[in-house]
Every structure is written in structure tokens, then in C-alpha cells.
Amino acid sequence: MPITRSAFQRYRLIDEIISRYPRRYSKQQLFELCQDKCGIRSISSLEKDIQRMREDHDAPIEYDKRANGYYYSNPQFRLLNLMLAPEDMEALDYAREVLAATQGATVADELTNALQKVRQSLDIIREVKSDDRAAPSTSRRIVYVEEKILGGNRQFVPMLIRAVNQSRQVAFRYLKYEDVSAVATGRTTRKGKSANPVLALMDRPKLRILHPILLREVADSWYVIGYDAVSGGEKTFALDRMSELELLDDPCDVPPAILANVSDLFEHIYGITDSHGPVENIILSFSPLFGRYVKAKPIHQTQEVISDTDTECIVRLRLAPNRDLLMHLRSYGEHLTVLEPASLVQEIKASLEATLARYHVNA
């Protein structure tokens, strides 16, 4: 059903608010936010919009009585997936051309990749929905995908992008992995804190101040990398362990050396963990079967195929070895042999020997 531009803006705002998992917004809170930003004049108007979203766009909006708030029963639902019309795609294509002319090919290519993902998602959605309408009595699930748990404080991404663009510091509280484990098991890692998990949760994490430089997504998790003035170096924080994020008025003041290092860091890093070693030529030999997989889905953008025969596929990467790369290479098992550098060969060998030793304990 065609909708007006003002209705579209209201629906998009409601969608954006409700999708802020795991937080729940009451009807009054929704109304106040929408009243400020898109001019909804009454709660009854808000109720009508919610009902239209349910009926016309299959929005899975539910109400949680205990939390007194609305939420999506399907956390992966986003209204954009269903409301992007062909003219919207044409506008995005035009935006890509403008970016290419004003910002360069790299930025335009990033938008092109994003557009391709959107188009592919829309094609899948339309085919599945049209199939359901054509044969409702025989409809069955025809697309099986790995279920992903969204959330992870993804709502922080726009604010952090704004902070980087405006060169403003951010403040937040951060729960380290060891603190998460301590709360889950009833222990704590800091002397003098309560061992009771309820009281441990009440012990608020440390307040951090960061000069954000860039954001990175790895395996459906988001990270922000920035300058920590207290330690005098760059630090990486996972968004899923952040809370109480606040955009400050204080401007960023990042030393040029730190800025240059962070900007170049992930050009030659696999995953998110840092490496204190230099960038090296990493030579890998795969079995023919797994060589085809690696050629179809390269490990890293620096990957080059050196040799491809009936017996092996040899590729070269230009990376600084780190923990994430080591874990990934181990996942190939007996189908991979690391040839160079010697230091990485020894790391892989030691890791595999330690694993094998665990199975000889009772031998």
C-alpha cells in the first residue's frame, strides 16, 4: 500500500526505536520521542501507525507487559528491508555516482557493495513472500540460514560514527570479559567487591573516555578503535560490552603518530586483535578441495594465488600475524600446511601439539 512521505518517516522512526534491543519503550516514551522528531500529535495516532505497520508491512511488533514496552518478536526484522522501493534504489545509485565524483572510487565502491547486499536481501524477501501468497496451503520453509543473535549494542554505531565525523570524545562504561565471567559465576576479579552476582551487577563498570578514530565489524560484532589519553596509546573496545555511551562536547586530540598507526592498522590485520610483529609474507599450502574454497572466498584482501595444481593450491597473504589469524588457520585442519614465515610455522606446530597432548592424558 502506498504511503505518504510523512508516514514513511514516522514508520522509520518507530522502527528504529523498537529495534533498540534489548531496551523496551513504553507507549508514552514512544509518543514523546515521535512527537519531538516527527510531529505525532496524539497517542491514538501512534497506535494507528503501529497497527498499520503490523497489517501493511508485517512488522512483528509485540508488547511486553512485564517490561512495559514494545519490541520485535523477530529481532532481525527491519522495516527498511520491506519499504525500499525501486525509486529509492535509483536514488542510491545516483548517490554512488556523486560519491565517485567527489570522494573517489574507494568510497563509491563501499556504497556499491552495500547496495548489492540490500538488493540481494530484497530479492530473497520478495521471492519468499510471493511464494507464501501463491500457495498458502502448501507454504513451507525454503530458505535455511544460520540464525544470528543481533543486538550487541548496534544502536551505538550511528552515535560513534557521528563522534568520529565531528571529532568529539565519547564516554562510556565498559565491562571486561573477566568481569562478565565473574558476574556469571558469582565471583569477582577485583579485591573487595561482592561475590554475590546481584551485587556484582550493581557494581558499575569503570567509566572510560575515548577519542574515537574508526569502527570495525568482525564476524557480526562491532568494535571502536580510538586513542586512550590515560595510557597514551590506541585501544579497542567491543560495543557489546559498552553501556551508557555519551557523546561529549570535548574535541578529539589524537597524536599524529597514533592516528597514522590506527588508520593503517587493519590494512594488514586479520580480525580484530592487534599484532606487535611486522607485516610478513604468509605462504599457505591448501589441499586442492580447500584451495577452491579459499579462491572462492579469500581469507584477506591481500591474498594472491601463487600456484594452483592438481596436488595443492599455494596462496600468499601480506599480514602481521595475530591471535585471530592463528585461530582461523587452525580451522582448516589437515587441509592446510603453513610454509612461511618460520615463526608462524612454529606457532601453529606448538598449538597443534598442545591440542594433541590433551587427548593423550589417559593413554
Secondary structure, 3 states (H helix, E strand, C coil): CCCCHHHHHHHHHHHHHHCCCCCCECHHHHHHHHHHHHCCCCHHHHHHHHHHHHHHHCCCEEEECCCCEEEECCCCCCCHHHHCCHHHHHHHHHHHHHHHHHCCHHHHHHHHHHHHHHHHHHHHHHHHHHHHHHCHHHCCCCCCCCCCCCCCCCCHHHHHHHHHHCCEEEEEEECCHHHHHHHHHCCCCCCCCCCCHHHHHHCCCEEEEEEEEEEEEECCEEEEEEEECCCCEEEEEEHHHEEEEEEEEEECCCCHHHHHHHHHHHHHCCCCCCCCCCCEEEEEEECHHHHHHHHHCCCCCCCEEEEECCCCEEEEEEECCCHHHHHHHHCCHHHEEEEECHHHHHHHHHHHHHHHHHCCCCC
